[in-house]
Structure formats: C-alpha cells, structure tokens
Amino acid sequence: MISHDRDATSVVNQLLRQIKIKENQLKIAQDSNMLYVAQALETQLLELRSQLSEPPDLEFQALMSLLDD
C-alpha cells in the first residue's frame, strides 16, 4: 500500500508540474497575442486539471485492498 501511495503522489506531482508548465506557456502566448495557441493551451490545461480532480478508480482501489488483506 505504501508503494501505491508513492505512485499516486508521483502522478499528482507530475500533473502539477505539467499544469505549471502549461500555465507559463499560456502566459507567454497571451503576452505575445497568440490567440490560437492560447486557446489550445487553455484546452490542455482544462484536461490536466480534470485529471488531477478525477477520483481514483474504484476497481483499482478494491484490488489494492485485497492485496492489503
């Protein structure tokens, strides 16, 4: 279970890193008046943020709890 927590933390950290990078890219695109690039980056940011807020897979959690027993 500990390795699962580390993996989950690693995934969250990776998503947060990707979000930060996209936010910086978006700011540059907006400052440079690159409208289409900014729109694409906003879409990508929404996708990354939705991945961050998704609840964990219930089937996967059930399987992991079987391993704990």
Secondary structure as UniProt FT lines:
FT   HELIX           2..31
FT   TURN            32..33
FT   HELIX           35..53
FT   HELIX           58..68
//
